[in-house]
Amino acid sequence: MLIHYNKKNDVIQLKLDYEIKEIELHFKNGEELIKNGFYDEAINQFLICLQVNDMHIPSMKKLADLYNKSGDTNKSLFYENMAKEILSKLWDKKIEEEIRRHYRFME
């Protein structure tokens, strides 16, 4: 069996791998900074995660918690609502796919 590789797919995979590693690194750094009481520095690490992928829900939740602890309820609510909105959209998409799959079988 001949596997056909395409440079575009390779570039996309490399970019995805890089982004995953970046998010994992900064998220882990953020969690360590929280343990050591460096909340502002932790916030910066989670913001970097969102720069890499603006749908990284764990970072949004950490930011909401950290801003809540610091008393910045506006930013806390902003990140909490952002996470809820993304989760809702993902949930709606999943339900839509299941409905389409179900009705496809009924045809």
MDAnalysis code that builds the backbone (N, CA, C; Angstrom):
import MDAnalysis as mda
import numpy as np

u = mda.Universe.empty(321, n_residues=107, atom_resindex=np.repeat(np.arange(107), 3), trajectory=True)
u.add_TopologyAttr("name", ["N", "CA", "C"] * 107)
u.add_TopologyAttr("resid", np.arange(1, 108))
u.add_TopologyAttr("resname", ["MET", "LEU", "ILE", "HIS", "TYR", "ASN", "LYS", "LYS", "ASN", "ASP", "VAL", "ILE", "GLN", "LEU", "LYS", "LEU", "ASP", "TYR", "GLU", "ILE", "LYS", "GLU", "ILE", "GLU", "LEU", "HIS", "PHE", "LYS", "ASN", "GLY", "GLU", "GLU", "LEU", "ILE", "LYS", "ASN", "GLY", "PHE", "TYR", "ASP", "GLU", "ALA", "ILE", "ASN", "GLN", "PHE", "LEU", "ILE", "CYS", "LEU", "GLN", "VAL", "ASN", "ASP", "MET", "HIS", "ILE", "PRO", "SER", "MET", "LYS", "LYS", "LEU", "ALA", "ASP", "LEU", "TYR", "ASN", "LYS", "SER", "GLY", "ASP", "THR", "ASN", "LYS", "SER", "LEU", "PHE", "TYR", "GLU", "ASN", "MET", "ALA", "LYS", "GLU", "ILE", "LEU", "SER", "LYS", "LEU", "TRP", "ASP", "LYS", "LYS", "ILE", "GLU", "GLU", "GLU", "ILE", "ARG", "ARG", "HIS", "TYR", "ARG", "PHE", "MET", "GLU"])
u.atoms.positions = np.array([
    [0.838, -1.169, 0.000],
    [0.000, 0.000, 0.000],
    [0.889, 1.241, 0.000],
    [0.636, 2.124, -0.923],
    [1.405, 3.357, -1.053],
    [0.668, 4.484, -0.350],
    [1.343, 5.093, 0.598],
    [0.756, 6.225, 1.309],
    [1.251, 7.484, 0.621],
    [0.319, 8.304, 0.245],
    [0.639, 9.524, -0.480],
    [0.698, 10.701, 0.489],
    [1.883, 11.233, 0.687],
    [2.030, 12.380, 1.576],
    [1.980, 13.661, 0.771],
    [1.472, 14.634, 1.376],
    [1.293, 15.915, 0.742],
    [1.958, 16.948, 1.636],
    [2.743, 17.830, 1.051],
    [3.475, 18.824, 1.844],
    [2.534, 19.699, 2.662],
    [1.389, 20.019, 2.105],
    [0.424, 20.854, 2.825],
    [-0.041, 20.145, 4.100],
    [-0.340, 18.855, 3.997],
    [-0.757, 18.090, 5.175],
    [0.361, 18.000, 6.199],
    [1.600, 17.841, 5.729],
    [2.741, 17.790, 6.639],
    [2.896, 19.098, 7.397],
    [2.739, 20.214, 6.693],
    [2.870, 21.530, 7.319],
    [1.766, 21.728, 8.354],
    [0.558, 21.334, 8.002],
    [-0.568, 21.464, 8.933],
    [-0.323, 20.617, 10.173],
    [0.153, 19.385, 9.980],
    [0.419, 18.498, 11.118],
    [1.531, 19.059, 11.996],
    [2.586, 19.586, 11.382],
    [3.676, 20.182, 12.153],
    [3.184, 21.383, 12.964],
    [2.351, 22.204, 12.349],
    [1.795, 23.372, 13.043],
    [0.930, 22.929, 14.216],
    [0.111, 21.918, 13.995],
    [-0.749, 21.402, 15.056],
    [0.083, 20.829, 16.208],
    [1.099, 20.045, 15.871],
    [1.979, 19.481, 16.900],
    [2.657, 20.582, 17.712],
    [3.126, 21.614, 17.010],
    [3.786, 22.736, 17.676],
    [2.811, 23.437, 18.622],
    [1.602, 23.696, 18.138],
    [0.610, 24.380, 18.967],
    [0.250, 23.571, 20.205],
    [0.105, 22.272, 20.045],
    [-0.217, 21.414, 21.193],
    [0.898, 21.477, 22.228],
    [2.148, 21.386, 21.772],
    [3.286, 21.445, 22.702],
    [3.353, 22.796, 23.403],
    [3.104, 23.877, 22.647],
    [3.119, 25.218, 23.235],
    [2.044, 25.354, 24.312],
    [0.848, 24.900, 24.003],
    [-0.243, 24.995, 24.973],
    [0.078, 24.163, 26.212],
    [0.548, 22.947, 26.015],
    [0.881, 22.095, 27.161],
    [1.945, 22.739, 28.039],
    [2.977, 23.306, 27.414],
    [4.057, 23.949, 28.160],
    [3.551, 25.125, 28.981],
    [2.830, 26.032, 28.344],
    [2.379, 27.235, 29.047],
    [1.286, 26.927, 30.075],
    [0.441, 25.961, 29.783],
    [-0.589, 25.579, 30.749],
    [0.057, 24.994, 32.002],
    [1.033, 24.118, 31.796],
    [1.754, 23.519, 32.928],
    [2.491, 24.605, 33.722],
    [3.133, 25.531, 33.011],
    [3.805, 26.643, 33.693],
    [2.807, 27.439, 34.530],
    [1.637, 27.713, 33.949],
    [0.610, 28.459, 34.665],
    [0.169, 27.762, 35.943],
    [-0.022, 26.456, 35.853],
    [-0.434, 25.705, 37.045],
    [0.642, 25.732, 38.124],
    [1.914, 25.629, 37.726],
    [3.016, 25.700, 38.692],
    [3.069, 27.086, 39.344],
    [2.874, 28.113, 38.532],
    [2.891, 29.472, 39.068],
    [1.761, 29.686, 40.071],
    [0.598, 29.107, 39.808],
    [-0.513, 29.205, 40.767],
    [-0.121, 28.552, 42.089],
    [0.470, 27.355, 42.009],
    [0.887, 26.646, 43.230],
    [1.842, 27.480, 44.079],
    [2.665, 28.282, 43.385],
    [3.659, 29.098, 44.090],
    [3.176, 30.512, 44.397],
    [1.890, 30.779, 44.091],
    [1.309, 32.065, 44.446],
    [1.582, 33.202, 43.473],
    [2.091, 32.903, 42.297],
    [2.388, 33.937, 41.302],
    [1.219, 34.032, 40.315],
    [0.153, 34.662, 40.770],
    [-1.088, 34.676, 39.989],
    [-0.994, 35.524, 38.709],
    [-0.360, 36.684, 38.794],
    [-0.242, 37.519, 37.592],
    [0.575, 36.818, 36.510],
    [1.644, 36.162, 36.923],
    [2.469, 35.429, 35.967],
    [1.701, 34.232, 35.386],
    [0.885, 33.601, 36.231],
    [0.064, 32.475, 35.765],
    [-0.944, 32.962, 34.730],
    [-1.560, 34.105, 34.986],
    [-2.500, 34.683, 34.031],
    [-1.824, 34.856, 32.678],
    [-0.599, 35.369, 32.687],
    [0.129, 35.556, 31.431],
    [0.342, 34.238, 30.689],
    [0.606, 33.173, 31.411],
    [0.807, 31.869, 30.777],
    [-0.483, 31.361, 30.127],
    [-1.603, 31.547, 30.814],
    [-2.878, 31.100, 30.252],
    [-3.303, 31.969, 29.074],
    [-2.941, 33.253, 29.113],
    [-3.219, 34.125, 27.964],
    [-2.410, 33.697, 26.746],
    [-1.196, 33.233, 26.971],
    [-0.380, 32.715, 25.864],
    [-1.063, 31.496, 25.253],
    [-1.608, 30.632, 26.096],
    [-2.337, 29.457, 25.587],
    [-3.461, 29.904, 24.653],
    [-4.174, 30.958, 25.038],
    [-5.280, 31.443, 24.214],
    [-4.783, 32.136, 22.948],
    [-3.576, 32.664, 22.975],
    [-3.005, 33.219, 21.753],
    [-2.691, 32.099, 20.767],
    [-2.267, 30.961, 21.284],
    [-1.963, 29.816, 20.431],
    [-3.256, 29.216, 19.889],
    [-4.252, 29.063, 20.772],
    [-5.552, 28.521, 20.358],
    [-6.638, 29.217, 21.170],
    [-7.402, 30.054, 20.482],
    [-8.389, 30.867, 21.190],
    [-9.617, 30.088, 21.654],
    [-9.590, 28.765, 21.496],
    [-10.694, 27.936, 21.989],
    [-10.228, 26.975, 23.084],
    [-9.111, 27.269, 23.720],
    [-8.581, 26.387, 24.772],
    [-9.354, 26.631, 26.066],
    [-10.371, 25.835, 26.262],
    [-11.304, 26.017, 27.380],
    [-10.635, 25.889, 28.753],
    [-9.714, 24.942, 28.962],
    [-9.075, 24.887, 30.290],
    [-8.384, 26.196, 30.680],
    [-7.784, 26.879, 29.710],
    [-7.147, 28.168, 30.012],
    [-8.191, 29.218, 30.368],
    [-9.308, 29.200, 29.681],
    [-10.381, 30.150, 29.990],
    [-10.877, 29.949, 31.409],
    [-11.035, 28.696, 31.802],
    [-11.518, 28.401, 33.155],
    [-10.506, 28.841, 34.210],
    [-9.224, 28.616, 33.944],
    [-8.182, 29.056, 34.883],
    [-8.177, 30.580, 34.988],
    [-8.303, 31.256, 33.830],
    [-8.337, 32.719, 33.849],
    [-9.545, 33.234, 34.636],
    [-10.693, 32.618, 34.428],
    [-11.893, 33.025, 35.174],
    [-11.664, 32.868, 36.676],
    [-11.069, 31.745, 37.074],
    [-10.795, 31.513, 38.501],
    [-9.800, 32.529, 39.061],
    [-8.726, 32.760, 38.305],
    [-7.696, 33.686, 38.785],
    [-8.211, 35.122, 38.886],
    [-8.948, 35.538, 37.871],
    [-9.501, 36.898, 37.926],
    [-10.535, 37.013, 39.046],
    [-11.268, 35.953, 39.294],
    [-12.226, 35.963, 40.406],
    [-11.491, 36.110, 41.733],
    [-10.390, 35.369, 41.896],
    [-9.603, 35.468, 43.132],
    [-9.024, 36.861, 43.321],
    [-8.666, 37.507, 42.214],
    [-8.051, 38.835, 42.312],
    [-9.098, 39.941, 42.450],
    [-10.384, 39.565, 42.350],
    [-11.452, 40.545, 42.510],
    [-11.883, 41.228, 41.229],
    [-11.332, 40.816, 40.100],
    [-11.716, 41.409, 38.816],
    [-12.873, 40.594, 38.237],
    [-14.076, 40.906, 38.718],
    [-15.242, 40.108, 38.332],
    [-15.590, 40.274, 36.852],
    [-15.311, 41.438, 36.271],
    [-15.605, 41.627, 34.848],
    [-14.803, 40.669, 33.976],
    [-13.502, 40.593, 34.239],
    [-12.667, 39.677, 33.453],
    [-13.007, 38.228, 33.764],
    [-13.315, 37.953, 35.021],
    [-13.701, 36.599, 35.412],
    [-14.938, 36.159, 34.636],
    [-15.946, 37.018, 34.615],
    [-17.176, 36.699, 33.886],
    [-16.935, 36.606, 32.379],
    [-16.054, 37.450, 31.860],
    [-15.726, 37.420, 30.443],
    [-15.206, 36.048, 30.034],
    [-14.211, 35.525, 30.768],
    [-13.625, 34.226, 30.415],
    [-14.564, 33.069, 30.731],
    [-15.342, 33.199, 31.790],
    [-16.329, 32.171, 32.113],
    [-17.383, 32.082, 31.005],
    [-17.875, 33.224, 30.563],
    [-18.880, 33.243, 29.493],
    [-18.300, 32.774, 28.162],
    [-17.049, 33.116, 27.905],
    [-16.399, 32.669, 26.678],
    [-16.334, 31.136, 26.648],
    [-15.944, 30.539, 27.753],
    [-15.865, 29.077, 27.830],
    [-17.248, 28.453, 27.652],
    [-18.245, 29.031, 28.309],
    [-19.614, 28.500, 28.196],
    [-20.117, 28.589, 26.758],
    [-19.822, 29.693, 26.091],
    [-20.278, 29.883, 24.714],
    [-19.649, 28.853, 23.775],
    [-18.366, 28.629, 23.930],
    [-17.685, 27.644, 23.082],
    [-18.215, 26.250, 23.361],
    [-18.370, 25.904, 24.634],
    [-18.906, 24.583, 24.980],
    [-20.311, 24.401, 24.417],
    [-21.113, 25.437, 24.478],
    [-22.472, 25.373, 23.952],
    [-22.461, 25.141, 22.441],
    [-21.594, 25.869, 21.734],
    [-21.498, 25.698, 20.287],
    [-21.027, 24.290, 19.925],
    [-20.044, 23.790, 20.673],
    [-19.556, 22.431, 20.409],
    [-20.644, 21.401, 20.683],
    [-21.389, 21.605, 21.771],
    [-22.472, 20.693, 22.119],
    [-23.553, 20.714, 21.042],
    [-23.930, 21.928, 20.597],
    [-24.947, 22.053, 19.555],
    [-24.515, 21.363, 18.270],
    [-23.243, 21.514, 17.930],
    [-22.720, 20.885, 16.718],
    [-22.770, 19.359, 16.840],
    [-22.420, 18.849, 18.023],
    [-22.449, 17.406, 18.238],
    [-23.878, 16.878, 18.111],
    [-24.833, 17.577, 18.699],
    [-26.240, 17.155, 18.623],
    [-26.716, 17.186, 17.176],
    [-26.355, 18.239, 16.453],
    [-26.743, 18.347, 15.050],
    [-26.194, 17.184, 14.227],
    [-24.939, 16.830, 14.468],
    [-24.333, 15.706, 13.742],
    [-25.052, 14.396, 14.062],
    [-25.422, 14.204, 15.324],
    [-26.127, 12.983, 15.709],
    [-27.507, 12.920, 15.063],
    [-28.181, 14.043, 15.003],
    [-29.506, 14.088, 14.370],
    [-29.378, 13.774, 12.888],
    [-28.420, 14.400, 12.230],
    [-28.215, 14.139, 10.801],
    [-27.899, 12.661, 10.549],
    [-27.062, 12.087, 11.401],
    [-26.695, 10.677, 11.247],
    [-27.934, 9.792, 11.434],
    [-28.751, 10.130, 12.411],
    [-29.952, 9.355, 12.694],
    [-30.915, 9.399, 11.506],
    [-31.154, 10.596, 10.977],
    [-32.109, 10.725, 9.876],
    [-31.571, 10.164, 8.565],
    [-30.260, 10.132, 8.420],
    [-29.666, 9.539, 7.236],
    [-30.010, 8.040, 7.167],
    [-30.027, 7.402, 8.326],
    [-30.323, 5.974, 8.368],
    [-31.807, 5.699, 8.126],
    [-32.647, 6.676, 8.334],
    [-34.090, 6.473, 8.180],
    [-34.554, 6.659, 6.726],
    [-33.670, 7.175, 5.873],
    [-34.057, 7.421, 4.479],
    [-34.204, 6.138, 3.705],
])
